[in-house]
């Protein structure tokens, strides 16, 4: 009976880290969603102010259903904020809205890593879904060509996760800098925003690690089979 030690040693710890990160981001968001901003600024207001300060006038801000579903769509030039963010004047709402606005600012400024990540989206979607399956089938059937194709596709997905890290970190830095320079929040409130964004950043780190370790696992399994 075959036991996948590589999965246990390499992938399982990153999955556990991902679960911890998800718990942290939800609990941190929940905590700071209950604390109102001193200036009574909503997520929509914060996004509008940040875009105005960067002379961005062609991005629409609109609500989207769900929680923590906030995102910036560079193709449609729309900033979509979830229900707990769009119209709520909480520290968490302002922090999340500012972070997503950071992506709109990156787009307007021509930030290279964001453009590269957007280019990789179609290949990354295919690679993350079918790459590992193709690689495993290739190993099972001793078809090196199929395995190599699967690895290439999955490697593109891994690259997407890796590039996501500087994109997300940069968006948060931009958001915090503008919130501070514009006196949108007090220093104490900014510390709350930092905690929300740091918890969110951990989820991206965990996802990247899971993808990297999964890729390494497949390569190591392949090498062992060849021996």
BAVEX-74541 format. One line per 2 residues: number of its first residue (from 0); for each residue x, y negated, z negated of N, C-alpha, C, O. Coordinates in Angstrom, 1 decimal, always signed. Each point is the difference from the previous one (the first is absolute). Layout:
! residues N
NUM> X,Y,Z,X,Y,Z,X,Y,Z,X,Y,Z | ...
This chain:
! residues 227
0> +0.9,+1.2,+0.0,-0.9,-1.2,+0.0,+0.9,-1.3,+0.0,+0.9,-0.1,-0.8 | -1.2,-0.8,+1.7,+0.8,-1.2,+0.2,-0.4,-1.0,-1.0,-1.2,-0.3,-0.1
2> +2.1,-0.3,-0.6,-0.3,-1.1,-0.9,+0.7,-1.3,+0.4,+1.2,+0.1,+0.2 | -1.9,-1.2,+0.0,+0.6,-1.2,+0.5,+0.6,-0.8,-1.1,-0.6,-0.9,-0.6
4> +1.9,+1.2,+0.3,+0.7,-0.7,-1.1,+0.2,-1.5,+0.4,+0.0,-0.9,-0.9 | +0.2,+0.7,+2.2,+0.3,-1.4,+0.4,-1.2,-0.9,-0.3,+0.1,-1.2,-0.4
6> -1.3,+1.7,+0.7,-1.2,-0.7,-0.3,-0.1,-0.4,-1.5,-0.4,-1.1,-0.4 | +0.7,+2.1,-0.4,-0.1,-0.1,-1.5,+1.0,-1.0,-0.5,-0.3,-0.9,-0.8
8> +1.5,+0.9,+1.3,+1.1,-0.8,-0.4,+0.0,-1.4,+0.6,+0.2,-1.0,-0.7 | -0.5,+0.9,+2.0,+0.0,-1.3,+0.6,-1.3,-0.8,+0.1,+0.0,-1.2,-0.2
10> -1.1,+1.9,+0.6,-1.2,-0.7,+0.3,-0.9,-0.1,-1.3,-0.6,-1.1,-0.2 | +0.5,+2.1,-0.6,-0.9,-0.1,-1.1,+0.3,-1.2,-1.0,-0.9,-0.7,-0.4
12> +2.2,+0.5,+0.1,+0.2,-1.2,-0.8,-0.4,-1.3,+0.6,-0.5,-0.9,-0.8 | +0.6,+0.7,+2.1,-0.5,-1.2,+0.6,-1.5,-0.1,+0.0,-0.6,-1.1,+0.0
14> -0.1,+2.3,+0.1,-1.4,+0.0,+0.0,-0.5,-0.5,-1.4,-0.9,-0.7,-0.2 | +1.6,+1.2,-0.9,-0.3,-0.4,-1.3,+0.2,-1.5,-0.2,-0.8,-0.6,-0.7
16> +1.9,+0.1,+1.2,+0.3,-1.4,+0.0,-1.1,-0.8,+0.7,-0.4,-1.0,-0.5 | -0.1,+1.5,+1.6,-1.1,-0.7,+0.7,-1.2,+0.0,-0.8,-0.7,-1.0,-0.1
18> +0.4,+2.1,-0.6,-1.2,+0.0,-0.9,+0.1,-1.0,-1.1,-0.9,-0.7,-0.4 | +2.1,+0.6,-0.2,+0.3,-0.9,-1.1,-0.2,-1.4,+0.5,-0.5,-0.9,-0.7
20> +1.1,+0.6,+1.9,-0.1,-1.3,+0.6,-1.4,-0.4,+0.2,-0.4,-1.2,-0.2 | -0.5,+2.1,+0.7,-1.4,-0.3,+0.3,-0.7,-0.4,-1.3,-0.8,-0.9,-0.1
22> +1.1,+1.7,-1.0,-0.6,-0.3,-1.3,+0.4,-1.4,-0.5,-0.8,-0.7,-0.5 | +2.1,+0.4,+0.7,+0.6,-1.3,-0.5,-0.7,-1.1,+0.8,-0.4,-1.0,-0.7
24> +0.3,+1.1,+2.0,-0.5,-1.1,+0.8,-1.5,-0.3,-0.4,-0.5,-1.1,+0.0 | -0.2,+2.2,-0.2,-1.5,-0.1,-0.3,-0.2,-0.6,-1.4,-0.8,-0.9,-0.2
26> +1.6,+1.3,-0.7,-0.1,-0.5,-1.4,+0.5,-1.4,-0.1,-0.7,-0.8,-0.7 | +1.8,+0.4,+1.4,+0.5,-1.3,+0.0,-1.0,-1.0,+0.6,-0.3,-1.1,-0.4
28> -0.2,+1.6,+1.6,-1.0,-0.9,+0.7,-1.2,-0.2,-0.8,-0.6,-1.1,-0.1 | +0.1,+2.2,-0.6,-1.2,-0.1,-0.8,+0.2,-1.0,-1.2,-0.9,-0.7,-0.3
30> +2.1,+0.8,-0.3,+0.3,-0.9,-1.1,+0.0,-1.4,+0.4,-0.6,-0.8,-0.7 | +1.3,+0.4,+1.7,+0.1,-1.4,+0.4,-1.2,-0.4,+0.8,-0.2,-1.2,+0.3
32> -0.7,+2.1,+0.1,-1.3,-0.4,+0.6,-0.9,-0.7,-1.0,-0.9,-0.7,+0.3 | +1.1,+1.0,-1.6,-0.8,-0.5,-1.0,+0.5,-1.3,-0.6,-0.7,-0.6,-0.9
34> +1.9,+0.2,+1.4,+0.5,-1.3,-0.5,-0.1,-1.1,+1.1,+0.5,+0.1,+1.1 | -1.3,-1.1,-1.5,-0.3,-1.1,+1.0,+1.1,-1.0,+0.1,+0.7,-0.3,-1.0
36> -0.5,-0.2,+2.2,+1.0,-1.1,+0.2,-0.4,-1.3,-0.7,-1.2,-0.3,+0.0 | +2.1,-0.4,-0.4,-0.3,-1.3,-0.7,-0.6,-1.0,+1.0,-0.8,-0.8,-0.4
38> +1.2,+0.9,+1.6,-0.5,-0.9,+1.0,-1.3,+0.5,+0.8,-0.5,-0.6,+0.9 | +0.0,+1.8,-1.4,-1.2,+0.6,+0.6,+0.1,+0.2,+1.5,-1.0,-0.2,+0.7
40> +2.2,+0.6,-0.2,+0.2,+0.3,+1.4,-0.3,+1.4,+0.3,+0.5,+0.9,-0.6 | -1.3,-0.7,+1.7,-0.3,+1.4,+0.4,+1.1,+0.5,+1.0,+0.9,-0.7,+0.4
42> -1.1,+2.0,-0.1,+1.0,+0.5,+1.0,-0.1,-0.7,+1.3,+1.0,-0.2,+0.7 | -2.3,-0.1,-0.3,-0.2,-0.7,+1.3,+0.7,-1.4,-0.1,+0.7,-0.4,+1.0
44> -0.9,-0.3,-2.1,+0.6,-1.3,-0.2,+1.5,+0.1,+0.1,+0.7,-0.9,+0.7 | -0.1,+1.9,-1.3,+1.5,+0.1,-0.1,+0.5,+0.2,+1.4,+1.0,-0.6,+0.5
46> -1.7,+1.5,+0.3,+0.5,+0.3,+1.3,-0.1,-1.2,+0.9,+0.9,-0.3,+0.8 | -2.0,-0.4,-0.9,-0.2,-1.3,+0.8,+1.1,-1.0,-0.3,+0.6,-0.6,+0.9
48> -0.3,+0.4,-2.2,+1.0,-0.9,-0.4,+1.4,+0.3,+0.5,+0.8,-0.8,+0.5 | -0.5,+2.1,-0.6,+1.3,+0.5,+0.5,+0.2,-0.1,+1.5,+1.1,-0.4,+0.5
50> -2.2,+0.7,+0.2,+0.1,-0.2,+1.5,+0.1,-1.4,+0.4,+0.7,-0.4,+0.9 | -1.5,-0.4,-1.6,+0.1,-1.5,+0.3,+1.3,-0.6,-0.2,+0.5,-0.8,+0.7
52> +0.2,+1.3,-1.8,+1.3,-0.6,-0.3,+1.1,+0.5,+1.0,+1.0,-0.6,+0.1 | -1.4,+1.6,+0.7,+0.9,+0.5,+1.0,-0.5,-0.3,+1.4,+0.5,+0.6,+1.0
54> -1.5,-1.5,-0.9,-0.5,-0.5,+1.3,-0.6,+1.2,+0.8,+0.1,-0.1,+1.2 | -0.7,+1.1,-1.9,-0.6,+1.1,+0.8,-1.5,-0.3,+0.0,-0.7,-0.1,-1.0
56> +0.2,-0.1,+2.2,-1.5,-0.4,+0.2,-0.7,+1.0,+0.9,-1.2,-0.2,+0.2 | +1.9,+1.2,+0.3,-0.7,+1.0,+0.9,-0.3,+1.3,-0.6,-0.2,+1.0,+0.7
58> +0.3,-0.9,-2.0,-0.3,+1.3,-0.7,-1.3,-0.1,-0.8,-0.1,-0.9,-0.8 | -0.8,+1.7,+1.0,-1.3,+0.0,-0.7,+0.1,+0.9,-1.2,+0.6,+1.0,+0.0
60> -1.2,-1.5,-1.1,-0.1,+0.7,-1.3,-1.4,+0.6,-0.1,-1.0,-0.8,+0.0 | +0.9,+2.1,-0.2,-1.3,+0.6,-0.1,+0.0,+1.1,-1.0,+1.0,+0.6,-0.3
62> -2.2,-0.4,-0.3,-0.1,+1.1,-1.1,-0.1,+1.4,+0.7,-0.5,+0.1,+1.1 | +1.0,+0.9,-1.8,-0.1,+1.3,+0.4,-0.4,+0.9,-1.2,+0.3,-0.3,-1.1
64> -1.1,+1.3,+1.4,-0.5,+0.8,-1.1,+1.1,+0.9,-0.7,+1.0,+0.2,+0.6 | -1.3,+0.2,-1.8,+0.9,+0.9,-0.7,+0.9,-0.8,-1.0,-0.2,-1.2,-0.1
66> +1.1,+2.0,-0.5,+0.9,-0.6,-1.0,+1.4,+0.3,+0.4,+0.3,+1.2,+0.4 | +0.6,-2.2,-0.4,+1.4,+0.2,+0.4,+0.1,+0.4,+1.5,+0.9,+0.8,+0.4
68> -1.8,-1.3,+0.4,+0.0,+0.2,+1.4,+0.4,-1.2,+0.8,-0.2,-0.1,+1.2 | +0.8,-0.8,-1.9,+0.5,-1.3,+0.5,+1.1,+0.3,+1.1,+0.9,+0.8,-0.3
70> -0.9,-1.6,+1.4,+1.0,+0.2,+1.0,-0.1,-1.2,+1.0,-1.0,-0.6,+0.1 | +2.2,+0.4,+0.5,+0.0,-1.0,+1.1,+0.1,+0.8,+1.3,+0.9,+0.9,+0.2
72> -1.7,-1.3,+0.8,-0.1,+0.7,+1.3,+0.7,-1.0,+1.0,-0.6,-1.0,+0.4 | +1.9,+1.3,+0.0,+0.7,-0.9,+0.9,-0.6,-0.1,+1.4,+0.1,-1.0,+0.6
74> -0.7,+2.1,-0.2,-0.6,+0.0,+1.4,-1.3,-0.9,+0.0,-0.1,-0.8,+1.0 | -0.7,+0.9,-2.0,-1.2,-0.8,+0.0,+0.2,-1.4,-0.6,-0.9,-0.8,+0.0
76> +2.0,+0.7,-0.7,+0.3,-1.2,-0.8,-1.1,-0.3,-1.0,-0.6,-1.1,-0.1 | +0.4,+2.2,-0.7,-1.0,-0.1,-1.0,+0.6,+0.5,-1.4,+0.6,+1.0,+0.0
78> -0.9,-1.8,-1.0,+0.4,+0.3,-1.3,-1.2,+0.6,-0.7,-1.0,-0.8,-0.3 | +1.0,+2.1,+0.0,-1.2,+0.6,-0.6,+0.3,+0.3,-1.5,+0.9,+0.6,-0.4
80> -1.8,-1.2,-0.4,+0.1,+0.1,-1.5,-1.1,+0.8,-0.6,-1.2,-0.2,+0.4 | +1.5,+1.1,-1.3,-1.0,+0.9,-0.6,-1.0,-0.8,-0.9,+0.3,-1.1,-0.4
82> -1.3,+1.7,+0.0,-1.1,-0.6,-0.8,+0.6,-0.5,-1.3,-0.4,-1.1,-0.4 | +1.3,+1.8,-0.3,+0.5,-0.5,-1.3,+1.0,-1.1,+0.2,+0.5,-0.6,-1.0
84> -0.2,+0.3,+2.2,+1.1,-1.0,+0.3,-0.6,-1.3,+0.6,+0.3,-1.1,-0.4 | -1.1,+1.3,+1.4,-0.5,-1.1,+0.9,-0.6,-1.2,-0.8,+0.4,-1.1,+0.2
86> -1.4,+1.4,-1.1,-0.7,-1.0,-0.6,+0.2,-0.1,-1.5,-0.7,-0.7,-0.7 | +1.7,+1.4,+0.2,+0.3,+0.0,-1.5,+1.2,-0.9,-0.3,+1.0,+0.0,+0.6
88> -1.2,-0.8,-1.7,+1.1,-0.9,-0.4,+0.9,+0.6,-1.1,+0.3,-0.6,-1.0 | +0.2,+1.8,+1.3,+0.8,+0.7,-1.0,+1.5,+0.0,+0.4,+0.3,-0.3,+1.2
90> +0.6,+0.6,-2.1,+1.4,+0.0,+0.3,+0.3,+1.1,+1.0,+0.8,-0.2,+1.0 | -1.4,+1.3,-1.1,+0.2,+1.2,+0.9,-0.5,-0.4,+1.4,+0.7,+0.3,+1.0
92> -1.8,-1.0,-0.9,-0.6,-0.4,+1.3,+0.9,-0.9,+0.7,+0.3,+0.1,+1.2 | +0.2,-1.1,-1.9,+0.9,-1.0,+0.6,+1.3,+0.7,+0.4,+0.6,-0.3,+1.1
94> +0.0,+1.2,-1.9,+1.2,+0.7,+0.3,-0.1,+0.8,+1.3,+0.9,+0.0,+0.8 | -2.0,+0.8,-0.8,-0.2,+0.9,+1.2,-0.2,-0.9,+1.3,+0.6,+0.3,+1.0
96> -1.4,-1.3,-1.2,-0.3,-0.9,+1.2,+1.2,-0.7,+0.5,+0.3,-0.1,+1.2 | +0.6,-0.3,-2.2,+1.2,-0.7,+0.4,+1.0,+1.0,+0.7,+0.6,-0.4,+1.0
98> -0.6,+1.6,-1.5,+0.9,+1.0,+0.6,-0.4,+0.3,+1.5,+0.8,+0.0,+0.9 | -2.1,+0.2,-0.7,-0.5,+0.2,+1.3,+0.2,-1.2,+0.9,+0.3,+0.2,+1.2
100> -0.5,-1.4,-1.7,+0.3,-1.2,+0.7,+1.5,-0.1,+0.4,+0.4,-0.5,+1.0 | +0.4,+1.1,-1.9,+1.5,+0.1,+0.4,+0.2,+0.7,+1.3,+0.9,-0.3,+0.7
102> -1.7,+1.3,-0.4,+0.1,+0.7,+1.3,-0.4,-0.9,+1.1,+0.6,+0.0,+1.1 | -1.6,-0.8,-1.3,-0.5,-0.9,+1.1,+1.1,-1.1,+0.2,+0.3,-0.4,+1.2
104> +0.4,+0.0,-2.2,+1.1,-0.9,+0.1,+1.2,+0.6,+0.7,+0.6,-0.6,+0.9 | -0.3,+1.9,-1.2,+1.0,+0.8,+0.7,-0.3,+0.0,+1.5,+0.9,-0.2,+0.8
106> -2.1,+0.5,-0.5,-0.5,+0.1,+1.4,+0.2,-1.4,+0.7,+0.5,+0.0,+1.2 | -0.9,-1.1,-1.8,+0.2,-1.3,+0.6,+1.4,-0.4,+0.1,+0.4,-0.7,+1.0
108> +0.5,+1.2,-1.9,+1.4,-0.4,+0.1,+0.8,+1.0,+0.9,+1.2,-0.2,+0.2 | -1.8,+1.2,+0.3,+0.7,+1.0,+0.8,+0.9,+0.9,-0.7,+1.1,+0.2,+0.4
110> -1.5,+0.2,-1.6,+0.9,+0.8,-0.9,+0.2,+1.4,+0.7,-0.9,+0.7,+0.2 | +2.2,-0.4,+0.1,+0.3,+1.1,+0.8,-0.5,+1.4,-0.5,-0.6,+0.7,+0.7
112> +0.9,-0.4,-2.0,-0.5,+1.3,-0.5,-1.5,+0.2,+0.1,-0.4,+1.2,+0.2 | -0.4,-2.2,-0.3,-1.4,+0.1,+0.2,-0.4,+0.4,+1.4,-0.8,+0.8,+0.2
114> +1.5,-1.5,+0.7,-0.2,+0.3,+1.5,+0.3,+1.4,+0.3,-0.7,+0.7,+0.7 | +1.9,-0.2,-1.3,+0.4,+1.4,+0.3,-1.0,+1.0,-0.6,-0.3,+1.0,+0.6
116> -0.1,-1.3,-1.8,-1.0,+0.9,-0.7,-1.3,+0.1,+0.8,-0.6,+1.1,+0.2 | +0.1,-2.3,+0.3,-1.2,+0.0,+0.8,+0.2,+0.9,+1.3,-0.9,+0.7,+0.4
118> +2.1,-0.8,+0.2,+0.3,+0.8,+1.2,+0.0,+1.5,-0.3,-0.4,+0.8,+0.9 | +0.8,-0.5,-2.1,+0.1,+1.5,-0.4,-1.3,+0.6,-0.4,-0.1,+1.2,-0.1
120> -0.9,-2.0,-0.1,-1.3,+0.5,-0.5,-0.6,+1.2,+0.8,-0.3,+1.0,-0.7 | +0.2,-1.1,+2.0,-0.6,+1.1,+0.7,+0.8,+1.3,-0.1,-0.5,+1.1,-0.2
122> +1.9,-1.2,+0.4,+0.8,+1.2,-0.1,+0.0,+0.5,-1.4,+0.1,+1.2,-0.2 | -0.1,-2.1,-0.8,+0.0,+0.4,-1.4,-1.2,+0.8,-0.4,+0.0,+1.0,-0.7
124> -1.2,-1.4,+1.2,-1.2,+0.7,-0.2,+0.0,+1.4,+0.5,-0.4,+0.9,-0.6 | +0.9,-0.8,+1.8,+0.1,+1.3,+0.7,+1.1,+0.9,-0.8,-0.3,+1.1,-0.3
126> +1.4,-1.7,+0.0,+1.1,+0.7,-0.6,-0.4,+0.5,-1.4,+0.4,+1.1,-0.3 | -1.0,-1.9,-0.5,-0.4,+0.4,-1.4,-1.0,+1.1,+0.0,-0.1,+0.8,-0.9
128> -0.8,-0.8,+2.0,-1.1,+1.0,+0.0,+0.5,+1.3,+0.7,-0.3,+1.1,-0.5 | +1.0,-1.2,+1.6,+0.3,+1.2,+0.8,+1.5,+0.4,-0.1,+0.3,+1.2,+0.3
130> +0.6,-2.1,-0.7,+1.4,+0.3,+0.0,+0.4,+1.2,-0.9,+0.6,+0.9,+0.5 | -1.0,-0.9,-1.8,+0.3,+1.1,-0.8,-0.7,+1.3,+0.5,+0.7,+1.1,-0.2
132> -1.9,-1.1,+0.7,-0.7,+1.2,+0.5,+0.8,+0.6,+1.2,+0.2,+1.2,+0.0 | +0.2,-2.1,+0.9,+0.8,+0.5,+1.2,+1.3,+0.6,-0.5,+0.5,+1.0,+0.6
134> +0.2,-1.7,-1.6,+1.3,+0.5,-0.5,-0.2,+1.4,-0.6,+0.9,+0.9,+0.2 | -1.9,-0.7,-1.0,-0.2,+1.2,-0.7,-0.4,+1.1,+1.0,+0.5,+1.2,-0.1
136> -1.3,-1.5,+1.1,-0.4,+1.0,+1.0,+1.3,+0.4,+0.8,+0.2,+1.2,+0.3 | +0.6,-2.2,+0.0,+1.3,+0.2,+0.7,+0.9,+0.9,-0.7,+0.6,+0.9,+0.5
138> -0.6,-1.0,-1.9,+0.9,+0.8,-0.8,-0.6,+1.5,+0.0,+0.7,+0.9,+0.1 | -2.0,-0.8,-0.3,-0.7,+1.3,-0.1,+0.2,+0.8,+1.3,+0.1,+1.2,-0.1
140> -0.1,-1.9,+1.2,+0.0,+0.7,+1.3,+1.4,-0.1,+0.6,+0.2,+0.5,+1.1 | +0.8,-1.0,-1.9,+1.4,-0.1,+0.5,+0.1,-0.8,+1.3,+0.7,+0.4,+0.9
142> -1.5,-1.4,-0.8,+0.0,-0.9,+1.1,+0.7,-1.3,-0.4,-0.6,-0.9,-0.5 | +1.9,+0.8,+0.8,+0.8,-1.1,-0.4,-0.5,-1.3,+0.6,+0.1,-1.1,-0.6
144> -0.6,+1.2,+1.9,-0.4,-1.2,+0.7,-1.2,-0.6,-0.7,-0.1,-1.2,-0.3 | -0.9,+2.0,-0.1,-1.2,-0.4,-0.7,+0.4,-0.6,-1.4,-0.6,-1.0,-0.4
146> +1.5,+1.7,-0.3,+0.4,-0.5,-1.3,+0.7,-1.4,+0.2,-0.3,-0.9,-0.8 | +1.2,+0.7,+1.8,+0.7,-1.2,+0.2,-1.0,-1.2,+0.3,+0.2,-1.1,-0.5
148> -1.2,+1.4,+1.3,-1.0,-1.0,+0.4,-0.8,-0.4,-1.3,-0.2,-1.2,-0.2 | -0.1,+2.2,-0.6,-0.8,-0.3,-1.2,+0.9,-0.9,-1.0,-0.5,-0.9,-0.6
150> +1.8,+1.2,+0.5,+0.9,-0.7,-0.8,+0.1,-1.5,+0.5,+0.0,-0.9,-0.8 | +0.1,+0.8,+2.1,+0.1,-1.4,+0.6,-1.2,-0.8,-0.3,+0.1,-1.2,-0.4
152> -1.3,+1.8,+0.5,-1.3,-0.7,-0.3,+0.0,-0.4,-1.4,-0.4,-1.1,-0.4 | +0.7,+2.1,-0.5,-0.1,-0.2,-1.4,+1.0,-1.1,-0.5,-0.2,-0.8,-0.9
154> +1.4,+0.9,+1.6,+1.1,-1.0,-0.4,-0.5,-1.5,+0.3,+0.3,-0.9,-0.7 | -1.1,+0.8,+1.8,-0.6,-1.3,+0.3,-0.9,-0.5,-1.1,-0.1,-1.2,-0.3
156> -0.7,+2.2,-0.2,-0.9,-0.3,-1.1,+0.8,-0.4,-1.3,-0.4,-1.0,-0.7 | +1.5,+1.7,+0.5,+0.9,-0.3,-1.2,+0.6,-1.4,+0.2,+0.0,-0.8,-1.0
158> +0.4,+0.5,+2.2,+0.5,-1.4,+0.3,-1.0,-1.1,-0.3,+0.3,-1.0,-0.5 | -1.5,+1.3,+0.8,-1.1,-0.9,-0.2,-0.1,-0.3,-1.6,-0.1,-1.1,-0.4
160> +0.1,+2.2,-0.3,-0.1,-0.2,-1.5,+1.2,-0.8,-0.5,-0.1,-0.8,-1.0 | +1.3,+1.1,+1.5,+1.2,-0.7,-0.5,+0.0,-1.5,+0.4,+0.3,-0.8,-0.9
162> -0.8,+0.5,+2.1,+0.0,-1.4,+0.4,-1.1,-0.7,-0.8,+0.1,-1.3,-0.2 | -1.1,+2.0,-0.2,-1.1,-0.6,-0.8,+0.5,-0.7,-1.3,-0.5,-1.0,-0.4
164> +1.6,+1.6,-0.2,+0.5,-0.5,-1.2,+0.5,-1.4,+0.1,-0.5,-0.9,-0.8 | +1.4,+0.5,+1.7,+0.4,-1.4,+0.0,-1.2,-0.9,+0.4,+0.0,-1.2,-0.4
166> -0.9,+1.7,+1.2,-1.1,-0.8,+0.5,-0.9,-0.4,-1.3,-0.4,-1.1,-0.1 | +0.1,+2.1,-0.7,-0.8,-0.2,-1.2,+0.7,-0.9,-1.0,-0.6,-0.9,-0.6
168> +1.9,+1.2,+0.4,+0.7,-0.8,-1.0,+0.1,-1.4,+0.4,-0.1,-0.9,-0.8 | +0.4,+0.7,+2.1,+0.1,-1.4,+0.5,-1.3,-0.8,-0.1,+0.0,-1.2,-0.3
170> -1.1,+1.9,+0.5,-1.4,-0.6,-0.1,-0.2,-0.5,-1.4,-0.6,-1.1,-0.2 | +1.0,+2.0,-0.7,-0.2,-0.4,-1.5,+0.9,-1.2,-0.4,-0.5,-0.9,-0.7
172> +1.7,+0.9,+1.2,+0.9,-1.1,-0.3,-0.5,-1.3,+0.6,+0.0,-1.0,-0.7 | -0.5,+1.1,+1.9,-0.6,-1.3,+0.6,-1.2,-0.4,-0.8,-0.1,-1.2,-0.3
174> -0.7,+2.1,-0.1,-1.2,-0.4,-0.7,+0.3,-0.6,-1.3,-0.6,-1.1,-0.4 | +1.5,+1.7,-0.4,+0.4,-0.6,-1.3,+0.6,-1.3,+0.1,-0.2,-0.9,-0.8
176> +1.1,+0.7,+1.8,+0.7,-1.3,+0.2,-1.0,-1.1,+0.3,+0.1,-1.1,-0.5 | -1.1,+1.4,+1.4,-1.0,-1.1,+0.3,-0.9,-0.3,-1.1,-0.4,-1.1,-0.3
178> +0.0,+2.2,-0.5,-0.9,-0.2,-1.1,+0.7,-0.9,-1.1,-0.6,-0.8,-0.6 | +1.9,+1.0,+0.5,+0.8,-0.7,-1.0,+0.2,-1.5,+0.5,-0.2,-0.9,-0.8
180> +0.6,+0.8,+2.0,+0.3,-1.4,+0.5,-1.2,-0.8,+0.1,+0.0,-1.3,-0.1 | -1.2,+1.9,+0.4,-1.2,-0.7,+0.1,-0.8,-0.2,-1.3,-1.1,-0.6,+0.0
182> +1.7,+1.0,-1.1,-0.6,-0.1,-1.3,-1.5,+0.6,+0.0,-0.9,-0.5,-0.6 | +0.8,+1.6,+1.3,-1.3,+0.6,+0.1,-0.3,+0.8,-1.3,-1.2,+0.0,-0.5
184> +2.2,+0.6,-0.1,-0.2,+0.7,-1.2,+1.1,-0.5,-1.1,+1.0,-0.6,+0.4 | -1.3,+0.8,-1.6,+0.9,-0.3,-1.1,+1.1,+1.1,+0.0,-0.2,+1.0,+0.7
186> +1.3,-1.2,-1.4,+1.1,+0.9,+0.0,-0.5,+1.3,-0.7,+0.4,+1.1,+0.5 | -1.2,-1.2,-1.5,-0.6,+1.3,-0.6,-0.8,+0.7,+1.0,+0.0,+1.3,+0.0
188> -0.8,-2.0,+0.7,-0.9,+0.7,+1.0,+0.9,+0.6,+1.1,-0.4,+1.1,+0.5 | +1.5,-1.7,-0.1,+0.9,+0.5,+1.0,+0.6,+1.3,-0.5,+0.2,+0.9,+0.8
190> +0.1,-0.8,-2.1,+0.5,+1.2,-0.5,-1.0,+1.2,+0.1,+0.4,+1.1,+0.3 | -1.7,-1.4,-0.4,-1.0,+1.0,+0.2,-0.1,+0.4,+1.5,-0.1,+1.2,+0.3
192> +0.3,-2.2,+0.6,+0.0,+0.4,+1.4,+1.2,+0.9,+0.3,-0.2,+0.9,+0.8 | +1.3,-1.2,-1.4,+1.2,+0.8,+0.3,-0.2,+1.4,-0.4,+0.4,+1.0,+0.7
194> -1.1,-0.8,-1.9,-0.3,+1.4,-0.4,-0.9,+0.7,+0.9,+0.2,+1.2,+0.3 | -1.2,-1.9,+0.2,-0.9,+0.6,+1.0,+0.7,+0.4,+1.3,-0.2,+1.1,+0.5
196> +1.0,-2.0,+0.0,+0.8,+0.3,+1.2,+1.1,+1.0,-0.2,+0.3,+0.8,+1.0 | +0.3,-0.7,-2.1,+1.0,+1.0,-0.3,-0.6,+1.4,-0.1,+0.6,+0.9,+0.6
198> -1.8,-0.8,-1.2,-0.7,+1.3,+0.0,-0.3,+0.4,+1.4,+0.1,+1.2,+0.3 | -0.6,-2.1,+0.5,-0.3,+0.3,+1.4,+1.2,+0.4,+0.8,+0.0,+1.0,+0.8
200> +1.1,-1.6,-1.1,+1.3,+0.3,+0.7,+0.4,+1.4,-0.3,+0.6,+0.7,+0.9 | -0.8,-0.2,-2.1,+0.4,+1.3,-0.4,-0.7,+1.1,+0.9,+0.5,+1.0,+0.3
202> -1.8,-1.3,+0.1,-0.7,+0.9,+0.9,+0.7,+0.2,+1.3,+0.0,+1.1,+0.6 | +0.5,-2.2,-0.1,+0.7,+0.0,+1.3,+1.3,+0.8,-0.1,+0.4,+0.7,+0.9
204> +0.3,-1.0,-2.0,+1.3,+0.8,-0.2,-0.3,+1.5,-0.1,+0.8,+0.8,+0.5 | -1.8,-0.5,-1.3,-0.3,+1.4,-0.1,-0.4,+0.7,+1.3,+0.4,+1.1,+0.3
206> -1.2,-1.8,+0.5,-0.4,+0.5,+1.3,+1.2,+0.2,+0.9,+0.1,+1.0,+0.7 | +0.9,-2.0,-0.7,+1.2,+0.1,+0.8,+0.8,+1.2,-0.5,+0.5,+0.8,+0.9
208> -0.3,-0.6,-2.2,+0.7,+1.1,-0.5,-0.6,+1.4,+0.4,+0.7,+0.9,+0.3 | -2.0,-0.9,-0.4,-0.7,+1.3,+0.4,+0.3,+0.3,+1.4,+0.2,+1.2,+0.4
210> -0.3,-2.2,+0.5,+0.2,+0.3,+1.4,+1.5,+0.4,+0.3,+0.2,+0.9,+0.8 | +0.7,-1.6,-1.5,+1.4,+0.3,+0.2,+0.3,+1.4,-0.4,+0.7,+0.8,+0.7
212> -1.1,-0.4,-1.9,+0.2,+1.3,-0.6,-0.7,+1.1,+0.8,+0.6,+1.1,+0.2 | -1.7,-1.4,+0.4,-0.7,+1.0,+0.8,+0.8,+0.3,+1.3,+0.1,+1.1,+0.5
214> +0.5,-2.2,+0.0,+0.8,+0.2,+1.2,+1.3,+0.8,-0.3,+0.3,+0.9,+0.8 | +0.3,-1.3,-1.9,+1.2,+0.8,-0.4,-0.3,+1.5,-0.2,+0.7,+0.8,+0.3
216> -1.9,-0.6,-0.9,-0.4,+1.4,-0.3,-0.1,+0.8,+1.3,+0.5,+1.1,+0.1 | -1.1,-1.7,+0.9,-0.2,+0.7,+1.3,+1.4,+0.3,+0.6,+0.2,+1.1,+0.6
218> +0.7,-2.1,-0.6,+1.3,+0.2,+0.6,+0.8,+1.1,-0.8,+0.6,+0.9,+0.7 | -0.7,-0.8,-2.0,+0.7,+1.0,-0.8,-0.6,+1.4,+0.3,+0.8,+0.9,+0.1
220> -2.1,-0.8,+0.0,-0.6,+1.2,+0.3,+0.4,+0.6,+1.3,+0.3,+1.1,+0.2 | -0.2,-2.1,+0.8,+0.5,+0.4,+1.3,+1.4,+0.5,+0.0,+0.3,+1.0,+0.6
222> +0.6,-1.6,-1.3,+1.4,+0.4,-0.1,+0.1,+1.4,-0.7,+0.8,+0.8,+0.5 | -1.6,-0.6,-1.5,+0.0,+1.3,-0.6,-0.5,+1.1,+0.9,+0.6,+1.2,+0.0
224> -1.6,-1.5,+0.8,-0.5,+1.0,+0.9,+1.1,+0.4,+1.1,+0.1,+1.2,+0.4 | +0.6,-2.2,+0.0,+1.0,+0.2,+1.0,+1.2,+0.9,-0.5,+0.6,+0.8,+0.8
226> -0.4,-0.9,-2.1,+1.1,+0.8,-0.6,-0.5,+1.5,-0.1,+0.8,+0.8,-0.5
